[in-house]
Amino acid sequence: MSEKKIMQEIKQVWKIWNKEKNLYRANDFSKKPKLYVLDMFPYPSGDGLHVGHVESYTATDIYSRYFRMKGFNVLHPQGWDAFGLPAENFAIKTGIHPAITTKKAIKRFKSQMKMLGFSYDWEREINSSDPSYYKWTQWFFLLMYKNGLAYKKKAKVNWCPKCKTVLANEQAEGGKCERCETKVIQKELSQWFFKITDFIEDQVYNGRKIKGLLSGLDDVDWPESTKEAQRNWIGKSEGAIVKFEIVNSKSQKIETVEVFTTRPDTLFGATYFVLAPEHPILKTQKTNIKNQKEINEYIKKTRKKTELERTDLAKEKTGVKIEGLKAVNPVNKKTIPIFIADYVLMEYGTGAIMAVPAHDERDYEFAKKYNLPIIEVVKGGNIKKEAFVGEGINVNSGFLNGLKTKVAKEKMIEWLEKNNLGKRAVQYKLRDWLISRQRYWGAPIPIVYDPKGNPHPIPEKYLPWKLPKDVKFEAKGYSPLSKSKELKERTEKIFGKGWRPEVDTMDTFVCSSWYYFRYTDPKNKKEFANKKLIEKWLPVDVYVGGAEHTVLHLLYSRFFTKVLQKYGYINFNEPFLKLRHQGIILAPDGQKMSKSKGNVINPDDIVKEYGPDTLKMYEMFLGPLEDAKPWDTKGIMGIKRFLERTEKILSKVKNKNIEDKNLQGLLHSTIKKVSEDIENFKFNTAISALMIFLNELEKRKEINKKIYSTFLIILSPFAPFLAEKIWQKLGNKKSIFNEKWPKFNPKLIEKEKITFLIQINGKLRDKLEIEKGLSQKEIEKLTFQKEKVKKYINQKKIKKIIFVKDKLINIVI
C-alpha cells in the first residue's frame, strides 16, 4: 500500500471515531466500574516520538480499549512534561524561546499519536509549562513550606559544569550528570529542599495512619526489582549509636563522639577510629592536634572531591592519622588511633565511624594500607586473606563469646544502654530532595525576600507567579531570572521597595510528582483537583513507563501522595497500584539506539511504509513487554502479511449459519487466551493466538459472518485502524469500539491433547494421551494405573519422582 493511501485510511478512520465524541472520553458521572490507565507523560522533544514511546503507549492503548469494551469507564489521558533543560539549551544555542520550541514539539507529538491511533481522552490534555498548570505546582511548594516540609539551607551540592545547574543525588549517580554524562563537581550553595525523609517510616497524624515510603511498597503490584531498588535507595540500617571518649596525648578526656554501627556485636574488634574531614572536633581540638598542617592539607584536597567520588567503593582509601588525639573503645577501655579519611561523610551517620577491619571490607583495606591491628571477633572466615562480613559465632569478645551474631547484637545494645554508653538506633541513606535549579525553563519558586533577606511565601492570590519574558538565554551558571528587570519590578510593586524574588526554578520532577491528580480535573481554576473527582478516579490502577524512573519520579510521586494524605486532601496512600515497565527496543545491531550511531528507527518512516497497525503489533509481538528486544525489519513483514490476510478473507464471509464446531471451539479458546493475555500484559502471546485462529479461518471456503465479526472485535485493540475499516465494510454504522467484548463459553472450549512420556530410571516405558495442564498428582494417578509401569516397578522402592509439566514423569527406583 502506498504512503498516500495509508495516510488517507488513517484520516478516514479518525473521521468515524471523531463522529462519536464520547468514544474515548472518560465519564466523571458514570456508574460503570472505573479504570485509570496511565502512561508516564513524555517530554516533548523536537525529535518526536521514538519506538520506545510507541511500545509503552501501544500496551496501554490495547489495555484501555479492551476494558472499555468490557464495560469499564476508562480514564486514559495524555499530556506533556514540558519544562526541562533541552529546550533551554536549544534557546541558548539559537535564541528561540523555549515556549516556542516546546509548543512546536507538542504539536508534532500529538499528530504522531493520532497517526498511531492511540485512544487518549484529549479533553484532559495537560502541559506542565502552562501557567494554569504550574500555578498548582507552586501551590504544592507552598503546602510543603507552610507545613515545614520545604526549607532552604547551605549545603554541598552536585553541580553539572555543562548544564550549569545543581543536581539531586538521584540525578548524579556514578558521579555523572544523568542528562549529559558530564562529571559533576561539588559546590556549597544555599538551596531549597523538600523533607522527603519525614515520610520514610509510618506515622499517625490527626488520627490518620500514613504508611511510609518503605512499608507502602508492600501494598502495590510492582516489579520486585523496582521495589527493591527503592528500598536500597532509601537504605534503612538498624543498629546502635555508640559513645567513644576522645582523649588527648596525656590520656585526659576532652570530648565524646558518637558513631552509628549496624554491627554492635563487633565492638570488641574496633582497632581504630575515623572522622570525616568536616567533623567539628577538628576545629574544637586544634590545640590538641599536633600535625595540624598535614590535617589541613588533607581537608583542602577533600573539598575538591564530590560526595560520589568520596564514597566510591572501588577507589583507593586515603587518610591521615591525627597526632595528639585518641579514642577509647567503651567496651574494653583500650585507646585506639584516630584518622581522618574522606570516605567518611558528615551527612551520613554521625560523621565518625568505629573501624572493625576484620569484619568490614573498607576498614580491612584501610588497615592493611596503614598497618593497623586486625582482630577477629566473629568466627567464620579467614581474616589473613580478607574481611569476613557474614554472621557467625563471637570470639575474643568478652561477655559475647560463643553467641551467634543476632543474639550478640541484642546483648551488646542492652549492655550499651545499661551503661549509658549508647542506644538502639536506625539510620537511612536517603537524603532530602534538593529542588532548586539555576535555570529558566521551570516553575518559579514562589518565594520573595524582604530587605533583611528573610524568605516569605508568595500569597496564593498572586499565583501563578509567572516566568518573566525579558531574559537572556546564557549558560553562565546563574539563573536567568536574576537578570530580569520585569521580575524585580513586579516583586517591588507588590511587596515593597527592597524586596527581591527567588530566582531559582524548581526541579522538573516536582511538576511530574502530581500530574496524575490533574488529569481528574484539568480545567479546575480553584484547586489542583476536585476532591470528589480524586476519590472517583484515584489511585491510578495501571501505570506503564520506563524502569529508569525507579528512584526519581516514582519515589517523588509517592512522597507527594503521602503528604496529601497526611494533610487530609486524599484518603489513599499509594498513587500507582499496578506498575509495569516496558523494555528497551534495541537497534538491529543489538545496540542502544542513538542519533550519533545513526541506528535510530523513526516511527514515521515505518508507518508510511507499513501502516500504524503493523508498527504497533510488531512491537508487541517482538517479545515480552518488559524485555530488551532488537528491531528486525524482516520480522515486521510477518505482521504486515497477517493483517493483509485478515482483510483478504473478507471475500469468504457469508451472512448465513455455517455449522463448524471445531472453529467455534477454537474461537472461544482464542477469546479466553487473548482476554487473559491482555489483562496480564502478555501481548506477544495474545497475537500468536490471533494468528493461529486466522490460519484456521483461511482453511474454510466460507466463513460465518458472526465468527468473523467476533474475531475482528478481539483483534481491534491490537489493530484498531484495520478492524474499524473492515467493520464498516461489513455494513456496521457505529464504531467497532462501541461493541461489547465477547465472553467465552467454557463448554465450547476443547482441551488441548498432548502426548505425555512415562520414564523409569530415565528410559521411556509408556505414554499417556491426556489433556494439557494436568497436575503432578493427577499424572501420578494415571501413571501408576498403567500395566507396563506396574510391571517395571514390581514392588520396588521408589527413590524419587521427577515431574516436568506437560512433558514427562520419571520414576527413579
C-alpha positions in Angstrom: 0.0 0.0 0.0 1.3 3.4 -0.9 2.1 6.1 1.7 -0.7 8.3 0.3 -3.2 5.5 0.7 -2.1 4.7 4.2 -2.4 8.3 5.4 -5.9 8.5 3.7 -7.1 5.5 5.5 -5.8 6.9 8.8 -7.9 10.1 8.2 -11.0 8.1 7.2 -11.0 6.0 10.3 -10.4 9.1 12.5 -13.5 10.6 10.9 -15.5 7.7 12.2 -14.1 7.9 15.7 -14.5 11.7 15.8 -18.2 11.4 14.9 -18.7 9.5 18.2 -17.4 12.2 20.5 -17.6 10.1 23.7 -15.8 7.1 22.2 -12.6 7.5 24.2 -13.8 10.0 26.8 -13.9 9.2 30.5 -17.2 10.0 32.2 -17.0 11.7 35.6 -20.6 10.7 36.3 -20.8 7.2 35.0 -21.7 4.4 37.4 -19.7 1.8 35.4 -16.6 0.5 37.3 -13.7 2.9 36.8 -10.2 2.1 35.5 -7.4 4.7 35.4 -4.8 3.6 32.9 -1.8 6.0 32.7 1.4 6.4 30.6 4.4 8.3 32.1 3.8 11.6 30.3 6.5 12.4 27.8 9.0 15.2 27.5 8.1 16.7 24.0 11.4 16.9 22.2 11.8 18.2 18.7 12.8 14.8 17.5 9.3 13.5 18.1 8.2 10.0 19.3 10.7 7.2 19.2 9.9 3.5 19.0 10.2 3.1 22.8 7.3 5.6 23.2 5.3 3.5 20.7 5.9 0.3 22.6 4.6 1.5 26.0 1.8 3.6 24.6 0.6 0.7 22.5 0.5 -1.5 25.6 -1.7 0.9 27.5 -3.9 1.5 24.4 -4.6 -2.2 24.0 -5.4 -2.5 27.7 -7.7 0.6 27.7 -9.6 -0.4 24.5 -10.1 -3.9 25.9 -11.5 -2.7 29.3 -13.8 -0.1 27.6 -15.3 -2.9 25.6 -15.6 -5.0 28.8 -17.9 -2.2 30.2 -15.4 -0.2 32.2 -15.3 3.6 32.5 -11.7 4.1 31.4 -9.6 7.2 32.1 -6.7 7.1 29.7 -5.3 10.7 29.4 -2.1 12.2 27.9 -0.1 15.4 28.5 3.3 16.9 28.4 6.2 17.1 30.8 7.1 20.3 29.1 9.7 22.1 31.3 13.3 21.0 31.1 16.9 21.6 30.1 16.9 20.6 26.4 14.5 23.4 25.3 16.5 25.9 27.3 19.8 24.7 26.0 18.4 25.0 22.5 17.4 28.6 23.3 21.0 29.3 24.4 22.2 27.9 21.0 19.6 29.5 18.8 17.9 32.4 20.7 14.5 30.8 20.1 12.3 30.9 23.3 11.7 27.5 25.0 7.9 28.2 24.9 8.0 28.4 21.1 10.1 25.2 20.6 8.0 23.3 23.2 4.7 24.3 21.6 6.1 23.1 18.2 7.3 19.8 19.7 3.9 19.2 21.4 2.1 19.7 18.1 4.4 17.1 16.5 4.0 14.6 19.3 0.2 14.9 19.3 0.0 14.5 15.5 2.1 11.3 15.7 -0.1 9.9 18.5 -3.2 10.5 16.4 -1.4 9.0 13.4 -0.8 5.9 15.5 -4.4 5.8 16.7 -3.9 6.0 20.4 -7.3 6.3 22.2 -6.5 9.1 24.6 -9.1 11.4 26.2 -7.7 14.6 24.7 -10.2 16.7 26.6 -7.9 16.2 29.6 -4.7 17.2 28.0 -2.2 19.0 30.3 1.0 20.9 29.8 3.4 21.4 32.8 4.8 24.6 31.3 1.4 26.2 31.1 0.8 28.8 33.9 -2.6 27.3 34.6 -0.7 24.1 35.5 2.4 25.4 37.2 0.2 27.6 39.4 -0.6 24.4 41.2 3.0 23.2 41.2 3.7 26.4 43.1 0.7 25.7 45.4 2.3 22.3 46.3 5.5 24.1 47.1 3.6 26.5 49.5 1.8 23.5 51.0 5.2 22.0 51.8 6.5 25.3 53.1 3.7 26.1 55.5 4.0 22.6 56.9 7.8 22.7 57.4 8.5 20.4 54.5 10.2 22.9 52.3 13.3 24.7 53.7 16.4 26.4 52.5 19.9 25.6 53.7 23.5 25.9 52.7 24.9 22.6 51.6 27.4 20.9 49.4 25.6 20.1 46.2 26.3 18.3 42.9 26.9 20.8 40.1 27.0 20.0 36.4 29.5 22.2 34.7 27.9 21.7 31.3 24.2 22.1 32.3 25.2 24.9 34.7 22.8 23.7 37.4 22.5 21.8 40.7 21.5 18.1 40.5 19.9 16.0 43.2 21.9 12.9 44.2 19.4 10.8 42.3 20.4 12.7 39.1 24.1 12.2 39.6 24.5 8.5 40.2 28.1 7.4 39.5 29.3 10.9 39.7 27.9 11.9 36.3 25.0 14.1 35.2 22.1 11.9 34.2 21.3 14.1 31.2 24.7 14.9 29.6 27.0 12.4 31.4 29.4 15.3 32.4 31.4 14.6 35.6 29.7 16.6 38.4 31.7 18.8 40.8 30.9 19.8 44.4 29.7 23.3 45.3 28.5 24.9 48.5 25.3 26.8 47.8 22.1 27.9 49.6 19.4 25.7 48.1 15.7 24.7 48.6 14.9 21.1 49.8 11.8 19.0 50.4 11.7 16.9 53.5 11.1 13.5 51.9 13.0 11.9 54.8 10.0 12.7 57.0 8.0 10.0 55.2 10.3 7.1 55.2 8.5 5.3 58.1 4.8 5.0 59.1 3.3 7.9 61.1 0.0 8.9 62.6 -1.3 12.4 62.1 -4.7 13.6 63.3 -5.9 10.0 63.6 -4.7 9.2 60.1 -2.2 6.4 59.6 0.2 7.3 56.8 2.2 4.3 55.6 5.8 5.3 54.9 7.9 5.0 51.7 9.2 1.7 52.9 6.1 -0.2 54.2 3.9 1.2 51.4 5.9 -0.9 48.9 4.3 -4.0 50.3 0.8 -2.8 49.2 1.5 -2.3 45.4 1.7 -4.7 42.4 5.1 -3.5 41.1 8.1 -5.4 39.7 10.0 -6.8 42.6 13.3 -5.3 41.2 11.7 -1.8 41.2 10.6 -2.2 44.8 14.0 -3.5 45.9 15.7 -0.6 44.1 13.6 1.9 46.1 14.3 0.1 49.4 18.1 0.1 48.6 18.0 3.8 47.7 16.2 4.6 51.0 18.9 2.4 52.6 17.5 1.6 56.0 20.1 0.4 58.5 19.3 -0.9 62.0 22.0 -0.9 64.7 23.3 1.2 67.6 24.7 4.6 68.5 27.9 4.1 70.5 29.7 6.8 72.6 33.5 7.0 72.3 35.6 9.1 74.6 38.2 11.2 72.9 41.4 11.8 75.0 44.5 13.9 74.4 48.1 12.8 74.5 48.0 12.8 78.3 45.0 10.5 78.2 42.7 13.2 79.6 39.1 13.0 78.4 38.3 16.1 76.3 35.2 15.2 74.3 32.6 12.4 73.5 31.9 11.5 69.9 29.1 9.2 68.8 29.2 6.6 66.0 26.5 4.6 64.3 27.1 1.0 63.6 25.0 -1.8 62.1 27.3 -4.4 63.8 27.5 -3.6 67.5 28.4 -7.2 68.1 31.8 -6.5 66.6 32.7 -3.6 69.0 35.5 -5.7 70.7 37.2 -5.7 67.2 37.3 -1.9 66.8 41.0 -1.1 66.4 40.9 2.4 65.1 38.5 5.4 64.8 37.8 7.6 61.7 36.4 11.1 61.5 35.0 12.9 58.4 37.3 15.8 57.3 34.4 18.2 58.1 33.9 16.9 61.7 33.6 19.8 64.2 36.0 18.2 66.6 38.9 19.1 64.2 38.1 22.8 64.9 37.4 22.5 68.7 40.5 20.4 69.4 43.0 22.4 67.3 45.3 23.0 70.3 45.5 19.2 71.0 46.3 18.2 67.4 50.0 18.1 66.8 50.0 17.6 62.9 47.6 20.4 62.1 49.3 21.4 58.9 49.1 17.8 57.5 45.4 17.7 58.5 44.7 21.0 56.9 46.3 19.9 53.6 44.2 16.7 53.6 41.0 18.7 54.3 41.8 21.1 51.4 42.2 18.1 49.0 38.9 16.6 50.2 37.0 19.8 49.4 37.8 19.3 45.7 36.1 15.9 45.7 32.4 15.2 45.2 30.4 13.1 47.6 30.1 10.4 45.0 33.9 10.3 44.4 34.5 10.0 48.2 32.1 7.1 48.6 33.2 5.1 45.5 34.0 1.7 46.9 36.5 1.0 44.1 38.8 3.9 44.9 41.9 3.6 47.0 41.2 4.6 50.6 43.3 7.6 51.9 43.6 9.2 55.3 45.8 10.9 57.9 46.4 9.9 61.4 45.6 12.6 64.0 48.6 13.0 66.3 47.7 14.1 69.8 44.2 12.5 69.9 43.0 9.0 70.6 39.6 7.3 71.1 38.7 4.9 73.9 36.8 1.8 73.0 34.0 1.8 75.5 33.7 -2.0 75.8 37.3 -2.8 76.7 38.7 0.7 77.6 41.6 0.3 75.1 42.8 3.5 73.4 42.8 3.3 69.6 44.3 5.8 67.0 42.1 8.3 65.2 42.3 9.1 61.5 40.5 11.5 59.2 39.5 9.9 55.9 37.4 11.3 53.0 35.3 8.1 52.7 33.5 9.2 55.9 30.9 11.9 55.4 29.3 14.3 57.9 25.9 13.9 56.0 25.8 10.1 56.6 25.5 8.8 60.2 27.4 11.0 62.7 30.5 11.9 60.7 32.5 9.3 62.6 32.9 5.5 62.4 34.4 2.8 64.6 36.6 0.7 62.3 36.5 -3.1 62.6 38.9 -4.2 59.9 38.4 -8.0 60.4 34.7 -7.7 59.5 34.4 -4.7 57.1 35.9 -4.7 53.6 36.6 -1.0 53.5 38.1 -1.0 57.0 40.2 -4.0 56.1 41.7 -2.3 53.1 42.5 0.8 55.1 44.0 -1.2 58.0 46.3 -3.2 55.6 47.5 0.1 54.0 48.3 1.8 57.3 49.5 -1.4 59.1 46.7 -1.3 61.8 45.7 -4.2 64.0 43.1 -6.7 62.6 41.3 -8.6 65.4 38.9 -11.4 64.6 35.8 -11.2 66.7 33.3 -13.3 64.6 34.4 -16.8 63.6 33.6 -17.9 60.0 36.2 -16.6 57.6 39.9 -16.3 57.0 40.9 -12.8 58.0 44.5 -13.3 56.8 43.1 -13.2 53.3 40.1 -10.9 53.6 37.5 -9.4 55.9 34.7 -11.7 57.0 31.4 -9.7 56.7 28.9 -12.5 57.4 27.3 -13.8 60.6 28.9 -16.3 62.9 29.9 -17.0 66.5 31.6 -14.3 68.6 35.2 -14.9 69.7 37.7 -12.5 71.5 34.6 -10.6 72.6 34.4 -10.9 76.4 30.8 -11.4 77.5 29.7 -12.0 73.9 31.9 -15.1 73.4 30.1 -18.1 72.0 27.0 -16.1 71.0 25.5 -16.1 67.5 25.6 -12.7 65.7 21.9 -12.0 66.1 22.0 -12.7 69.9 25.3 -10.9 70.3 23.9 -7.7 68.7 21.0 -7.6 71.1 23.2 -8.3 74.2 25.6 -5.6 73.2 22.8 -3.0 72.7 21.4 -3.9 76.1 24.9 -3.5 77.7 25.4 -0.1 76.0 22.0 1.2 77.2 22.5 -0.1 80.7 25.9 1.6 81.0 24.8 4.8 79.3 27.3 4.2 76.5 24.9 4.0 73.6 21.4 3.1 72.4 19.5 1.3 69.7 19.2 3.4 66.5 18.1 3.4 62.9 19.6 5.4 60.1 18.9 5.9 56.4 20.9 6.6 53.2 18.1 8.7 51.7 18.6 12.5 51.9 16.1 15.3 51.5 15.2 16.2 47.9 17.1 19.2 46.5 14.7 21.0 44.2 16.5 24.3 43.3 17.7 24.7 39.7 19.6 27.6 38.3 17.7 27.6 35.1 14.9 29.5 33.4 12.6 26.8 31.9 11.0 25.5 35.0 8.3 26.5 37.6 9.5 29.6 39.5 9.8 29.0 43.3 7.0 31.1 44.9 9.2 32.9 47.5 10.2 36.5 47.9 12.8 38.0 50.3 12.4 41.1 52.4 15.1 43.8 52.6 16.8 41.9 55.5 16.9 38.7 53.4 14.2 36.7 55.2 12.1 34.4 52.9 8.3 34.9 52.6 5.8 32.7 50.7 4.0 34.5 47.9 0.3 34.7 48.8 -1.9 32.3 46.7 -3.8 35.2 45.1 -0.6 36.0 43.2 -0.3 32.5 41.7 0.7 31.6 39.1 3.9 33.5 39.8 4.8 33.7 36.1 8.1 33.3 34.4 9.4 36.7 33.1 9.9 37.1 29.4 12.8 39.7 29.5 15.6 37.2 29.9 18.7 36.4 28.0 19.5 32.7 27.5 23.1 32.3 28.5 24.8 29.3 30.2 26.6 31.4 32.8 26.0 29.3 35.9 23.4 31.7 37.4 19.7 31.7 37.0 18.5 33.8 34.0 15.7 35.1 36.3 18.3 37.0 38.4 18.8 39.4 35.4 15.0 40.0 34.8 14.1 43.7 35.3 10.3 42.8 34.9 10.5 40.2 37.7 12.3 42.6 40.1 9.8 45.4 39.3 6.9 43.1 39.8 8.2 42.0 43.2 8.8 45.5 44.4 5.4 46.7 43.1 3.6 44.0 45.1 5.7 43.7 48.2 7.6 46.9 48.6 11.0 48.6 47.9 14.0 46.4 48.5 12.1 43.2 48.3 13.5 40.7 45.8 12.3 37.5 44.2 13.7 34.0 44.5 15.4 33.4 41.1 15.8 29.6 41.1 13.2 27.4 39.5 12.0 24.0 40.6 13.4 20.6 39.5 11.1 19.4 36.7 10.4 16.3 38.8 8.3 18.5 41.1 5.9 19.1 38.1 5.7 15.3 37.4 5.2 14.4 41.0 1.5 15.3 41.0 0.3 15.4 37.3 -1.8 12.2 37.6 -4.1 14.2 40.0 -4.6 17.0 37.5 -5.9 14.6 34.8 -9.0 14.0 37.0 -9.9 17.7 36.8 -7.6 19.5 34.4 -9.6 22.8 33.9 -10.2 23.5 37.6 -9.2 27.1 38.5 -9.9 26.9 42.2 -8.0 23.8 43.3 -5.4 21.4 41.9 -8.3 18.9 41.5 -11.8 18.4 43.0 -11.8 16.1 46.0 -14.8 14.1 44.7 -13.2 13.5 41.3 -9.9 12.5 43.0 -11.9 10.0 45.1 -13.6 8.7 42.0 -10.6 8.1 39.8 -7.5 7.6 42.0 -5.3 5.8 42.7 -4.1 5.0 39.3 -5.0 1.4 38.5 -2.3 0.7 35.9 0.8 2.7 35.2 3.3 2.0 32.4 6.7 3.5 31.9 10.5 3.1 32.0 12.4 1.5 34.8 14.9 4.4 34.7 12.4 6.4 36.9 12.6 4.0 39.8 14.3 6.3 42.3 13.3 9.7 40.7 9.8 10.2 39.5 8.3 7.1 41.2 9.8 7.9 44.6 8.9 11.6 44.5 5.3 10.9 43.4 4.9 8.5 46.3 6.2 11.3 48.6 3.7 13.8 47.2 0.8 11.4 47.7 1.7 10.7 51.3 1.9 14.5 52.0 -1.6 14.9 50.6 -2.9 12.1 52.7 -1.3 13.4 55.8 -2.9 16.8 55.5 -6.4 15.4 54.6 -6.6 16.1 50.9 -6.9 12.5 49.9 -7.8 9.2 51.5 -5.3 6.8 49.9 -1.6 6.2 50.4 0.0 5.0 47.2 -0.5 6.7 43.8 0.1 3.7 41.4 -1.5 0.3 42.3 -0.1 -1.7 39.4 3.2 -0.7 37.6 4.7 -2.3 34.5 7.9 -1.4 32.7 8.5 -1.7 29.0 11.9 -3.0 27.9 14.2 -1.1 25.6 13.9 -1.7 21.8 17.4 -2.0 20.6 18.7 -1.2 17.1 19.0 -4.1 14.6 22.7 -4.4 15.6 21.7 -5.1 19.2 23.0 -1.7 20.5 21.0 1.0 22.1 19.6 3.4 19.5 21.2 6.8 19.3 21.5 9.6 16.7 25.3 9.6 17.0 25.4 5.9 15.9 22.9 6.5 13.1 20.8 3.5 14.2 17.6 5.1 15.2 14.3 3.7 13.8 11.9 6.5 13.1 8.2 5.5 13.7 7.0 7.9 11.0 9.0 6.1 8.3 7.6 2.7 9.4 4.0 4.0 9.4 4.4 5.5 5.9 5.7 2.1 4.6 3.7 -0.4 6.6 0.9 1.4 8.4 0.3 2.2 12.1 -1.3 -1.2 13.0 1.7 -3.1 11.6 4.2 -1.0 13.6 2.3 -1.3 16.9 1.5 -5.0 16.5 5.1 -5.7 15.5 6.4 -4.0 18.6 4.0 -6.0 20.8 5.0 -9.3 19.0 8.7 -8.8 19.4 8.7 -10.5 22.9 7.5 -9.9 26.5 6.8 -6.2 27.1 9.5 -5.9 29.8 12.3 -7.5 27.8 15.0 -5.7 25.8 14.4 -6.6 22.1 16.4 -5.9 18.9 14.5 -4.4 16.0 14.3 -6.6 12.9 12.9 -5.1 9.8 12.4 -8.6 8.2 10.2 -9.6 11.1 7.8 -6.7 10.5 6.8 -8.3 7.2 5.1 -11.2 9.0 2.8 -8.9 10.8 2.0 -6.9 7.6 1.1 -10.2 5.9 -1.1 -11.3 8.8 -3.1 -8.0 8.6 -3.4 -8.3 4.8 -4.6 -11.9 5.1 -7.2 -10.7 7.7 -8.7 -8.3 5.2 -8.4 -10.6 2.2 -10.6 -13.3 3.7 -13.5 -10.8 3.9 -14.5 -12.1 0.5 -15.3 -15.5 2.1 -17.6 -14.1 4.7 -21.3 -15.2 4.4 -24.2 -13.9 6.3 -25.7 -17.3 7.0 -25.4 -20.0 9.6 -22.4 -22.3 8.9 -22.1 -25.2 11.3 -18.4 -25.6 12.3 -18.0 -26.9 15.8 -14.2 -27.1 15.6 -13.9 -23.5 14.6 -16.4 -22.4 17.2 -14.4 -24.2 19.9 -11.2 -22.6 18.7 -12.8 -19.2 18.7 -13.8 -19.5 22.3 -10.4 -20.7 23.2 -8.9 -17.7 21.4 -11.3 -15.3 23.2 -10.2 -16.8 26.6 -6.5 -16.7 25.7 -6.5 -13.1 24.3 -8.5 -11.8 27.2 -6.2 -13.3 29.8 -3.1 -12.3 28.0 -4.2 -8.6 27.7 -5.0 -8.5 31.4 -1.6 -9.9 32.2 0.3 -7.7 29.6 1.3 -10.7 27.6 0.6 -9.1 24.3 3.0 -11.2 22.2 1.3 -14.5 23.1 -2.2 -12.9 22.5 -1.1 -12.0 19.0 0.1 -15.6 18.5 -3.3 -16.9 19.4 -4.9 -14.5 16.9 -2.5 -15.8 14.2 -3.4 -19.4 15.0 -7.1 -18.6 14.6 -6.6 -16.8 11.3 -4.8 -19.8 10.0 -7.9 -21.9 10.7 -10.2 -19.3 9.2 -8.2 -19.4 5.9 -8.8 -23.1 5.6 -12.6 -22.5 5.2 -14.2 -21.9 1.9 -17.0 -20.0 3.6 -16.8 -18.1 6.9 -19.7 -17.3 9.2 -20.1 -13.5 9.5 -20.7 -13.7 13.2 -17.5 -15.7 13.8 -15.5 -13.3 11.6 -17.1 -10.3 13.4 -16.1 -11.7 16.8 -12.6 -12.3 15.5 -12.4 -8.6 14.4 -13.6 -7.4 17.9 -10.8 -9.3 19.7 -8.3 -8.1 17.1 -9.4 -4.5 17.3 -7.4 -3.4 20.4 -4.2 -4.5 18.5 -5.1 -3.3 15.0 -7.7 -0.5 15.5 -7.5 1.0 12.1 -7.8 -2.2 10.1 -10.6 -3.6 12.4 -12.6 -0.4 12.1 -12.1 -0.3 8.3 -13.4 -3.9 7.9 -16.1 -3.4 10.4 -17.6 -0.6 8.3 -17.2 -2.7 5.2 -19.4 -5.4 6.9 -22.2 -2.8 6.9 -22.0 -1.6 10.6 -22.9 2.0 11.2 -21.2 2.6 14.5 -17.6 2.1 15.5 -16.4 -1.3 16.4 -15.2 0.2 19.7 -18.9 0.5 20.8 -19.1 -3.3 20.8 -19.0 -5.4 23.9 -16.1 -7.7 24.4 -17.2 -11.3 23.7 -17.5 -13.8 26.5 -16.1 -17.3 26.0 -18.2 -20.4 26.6 -16.2 -22.9 28.7 -18.3 -25.8 27.3 -17.2 -25.0 23.8 -13.5 -24.9 24.6 -11.8 -28.1 23.7 -9.0 -29.2 26.0 -5.7 -29.4 24.1 -4.4 -33.0 23.9 -0.7 -33.8 24.4 1.5 -36.9 24.4 2.9 -37.3 27.9 6.0 -39.5 28.4 6.5 -42.0 31.2 10.1 -42.9 32.1 11.5 -45.3 34.6 15.1 -44.7 35.5 15.3 -42.3 32.6 14.1 -44.8 30.0 10.9 -44.4 28.0 8.5 -47.2 29.1 5.0 -45.8 28.1 3.0 -42.8 27.1 -0.3 -41.0 28.1 -2.6 -39.2 25.7 -4.0 -36.6 28.0 -5.4 -33.0 28.3 -2.8 -30.3 28.7 -2.2 -28.8 32.1 -2.8 -31.8 34.4 -1.2 -31.6 37.8 1.5 -33.9 39.1 -1.0 -35.6 41.4 -3.3 -36.3 38.5 -0.5 -37.6 36.3 0.8 -39.9 39.1 -2.6 -41.4 39.5 -2.9 -42.2 35.7 0.7 -43.4 35.5 0.5 -46.0 38.3 -2.6 -47.5 36.8 -0.6 -48.4 33.6 0.2 -52.2 33.4 3.7 -51.5 32.0 4.6 -49.3 34.9 3.3 -51.9 37.4 5.5 -54.5 35.7 8.7 -52.5 35.8 8.3 -51.3 39.4 7.1 -54.6 40.7 7.0 -53.6 44.4 10.5 -52.0 44.2 11.1 -48.9 46.4 10.6 -45.6 44.6 13.5 -43.2 45.5 12.1 -40.1 43.8 9.7 -38.9 41.1 10.8 -36.2 38.6 7.9 -34.3 37.1 8.0 -31.9 34.1 4.7 -30.4 33.5 3.1 -31.3 30.1 6.2 -33.2 29.1 7.2 -36.2 31.2 7.3 -38.1 34.5 10.5 -40.0 35.5 10.2 -42.7 38.3 13.6 -43.4 39.9 13.7 -46.9 41.6 
